[in-house]
């Protein structure tokens, strides 16, 4: 991970996983800014503004190759983070420079990026068995973070949370999801399997289709495998079954 993919804060360096820090890192944040600028240009073109397909294609081609050195130099000169990145984006998209951030305010990218990162990646894990000394992989019931209220400092989560219950933020991350599935199947053998995977996984999470089925085939061999995409999967946490989201539940027979 490069220095620009990691959000620097003592709470991050001491306590956060690599996946959590990557979610809030500069690279993810400013790539999302650029994707929002692409969406803005597409919407404005549909409304009849003089924005060409070539300009939009140029913007789309450079959402991830961010020159942070140039952006820092612009920010030092302009004293404005959003305008600094507008100029840095314009450097690699010269034909589209004039339409970047056209008609928008800074909050268009800053506030919407925070909302997108929370919605796409941030979850809350609730410890099921508080009697354990240490909490590890598989000890948390993971639920969607539904929203936040700045005026009260409260969070809305899709589960009943008891007073004093241990919670921990979790990130929806393809690398961690792959690692979890491999960990659960380690040492497992069988003659066949059923797999029920969330419709939020697949190509919505991984870079190629069939990821979960491919991992099962890799670890169990060419056994008969059937299943479906679901909008909720049942599986155990702490010895109890729960309805989950963004998970893959596998039953192995043999």
N, C-alpha and C positions, 0 to 999 in steps of 0.2 A: 504494500500500500504506500502510495506516495504521500508526501507531507500535505498535499492539497486535498487528499481524500479523507483526512482525519481532522476532526474538530478539536482544537486544543483547549483543554480546560482541565483543572485538577480532578474534577469529578470523573472526567472521561479517562484520564491516564491512570487513575487509581482503581476505578470500579467498573468501567464500561467494557463490554466486549468489542472486538473489532467490527462486528456487524452493526452494533449500535452507533459507534463513532462514525462509521462510513455513512450511515443514514443521514446524519446531520453535518457531514463534512462539506468543505467548500466545493468539491467537484460535483457532488450530487445536487447541492443547492443551486449552483450557477448553471449547471446543465438544465435543471428544471426551469430556471429563468428563461433560458434560450428556447426551450420547448413552448413556454407560454408566449414568447414573442412570435414564434412560428404560428401558433394557434391564432394569435391576434391578427397577424398579416393575412391568414387564410380567411378569417371572418370578414375583415375589411375588404378583401378582394371580392367576396361574395356579395357585399353590399354595394359594389360598384366603384370603389376607390381605385385609382390607377396603379395597381400592384400587379406585376406580371408573374406567371408561373415560374419563370426563370429566377426571379428574385426569391420566391418562396423556396424553390429547390436549393438555391445557394444557402439560404438560412438553415434549411433542414440538414444540409450536408455538414454543417459545422456546429452542431449542438454540443458536442463533447470535447472538441479540441480547444480547450480554453488556455490562453496565454496569461497565466496569473502574474507574471512579471510585468507585462504591459498593463494589466488591469490595476496593479498596485501603483504604477507610475501615473496612470490617469487619475486615480483616486487622490494621490498626493497633490496633483495639480488642481483638480476640480473640487476636492473636498466633498465628494458625493459618490457613494458606492454604486448606486444603480447607473448613473450616467457614466461612471468609469467602465462598467461592463458593457454598456451600450457602445462606447467607443471601441473597446477591445473586440467586440463582436463585429463591428463595422470594418475593422482592419482586415478580417478574414472573409468578409462578405461585402466587398466594395460596391457592387451593383445594387445591393439592398441596404446600404448604410442609411439612406434617407428615410426608410420606412420602419426601421427598428424602433419599437416603443412608440409608434406613431399614435398620438392622441391619448396615451395612457398616463397614469400617475405611477409613482414608485410603488404604492400599495398594491397595484395590479400584480407585480411580480413577487414582492416580499410577502404579503399576506396570503396570496394564493399558493405560493410555494410551501409555506408552513402548513396550510390546510392539506395540500396534496401529500406531503411527507407523512403527516399524521395519519391520513386516511389509508395510504398505500402501504405503510410499513410499521407503524407503531401499535403495539398491543400491550396489554397488561396481564401478567401472570399472577395467579392467586395460589398460594401454597395450600394443598389439600390436607396434608398431615403435618400439623404444627409440632408434633412430638419429635420430629427428626432433629438431630443436632446440626446437620448441614443440608442445604437444599441444592440439588443437582438437576441434571437433565431428567425430565420425566416427572418431576415433583410438582410442577406448576400446571394449573388449569388456565389455559391461555384464552383470553377474551378480547374482542375488538374494543378499541378506545373510540367511543362514539363522539366525544366532543369535550370542550373545556370552557369554563366560565372565568374570564380574567378578573371580574369584579369580586369573586369569592375565592378564587384560587382552587376551585373544585374541578374534578374530572368526572365525566359520565362514561360508565363502562357497562357492557352487556352482561352483567351478572350481579347477584346480590353479594355485597362485600360486608363481612362482619367487622365490627369494631375491634381493632387490634390485630386483624389478620395480616400476615406477611404478604407483601406484593412486590413485584419486580417488573420493570419494563422489559418487553421483548420486541424483537424486530422480525418482520416477515422478510426473510432473506433467502435467496436461492441456494447459496453455499451452505448455510446452516440447515436448511430443509433437506438437502442431499445428505449431509453428515448425519442428521437425526435418523433418516430412513436406513442408512447403512449400519448405524449403531444398533438399531432395533433388530435388524436381520442378521447380525453377526452371529455365527455359530448355529443358525437355524437351518434345518433340512426338512424336506417334505416331498410328496409326490404330486402336489398340486396346490393351487392357491386362488383365493378370491381377493380382489383389491377394489376398494371403494375410495376414490380420490376426489378431493374437492375441485369444483369447476374454477376455483380461484388459483389452482395450481396449473399444470400443463404449460402451455405457451404463455399464460398470463403471469407465470412466475419464472419458468426456466427458458433458456435460450433456444431449446429445440423441443419438438413434440415427443410424447412417449417417454418422458424422463423416468417416471416412477416404475412403469412396466419394464423399462430397460435395466433399472437397478435390480429388480426382482429376478429377471432373467440372468443377469450377471452373477448374482450371489446364490441363487437356488438352482441355476441351470435351466435347461429347456423343458421345464415342467408345464403341464396345462395351466393356463392362467385366464381367468375371466373376471369381469367386474364392470364398473360404471363410474361416470362422473356424477357427483352428488352436490347437493346444497346443504350438507350437514352429514357428519360421519360419527359413528359411535365407537368409543374406545375407552380403555381404562386409564385412570390417573390415580395413584395412591390407593389401588385396590378397589376403586369404584368406577363404574361406567358413566360417561358423560357424552353429551352431544357436542361435537367440535366443529370448527370451521378452519379452512386452509390446511387440512390434514389429509393423510393417506392412512386408511385402516386396512390391514392385511390379515387374512385368516389363512394359515398354512395347514394343509392336511397331509397326513402320512404316518 
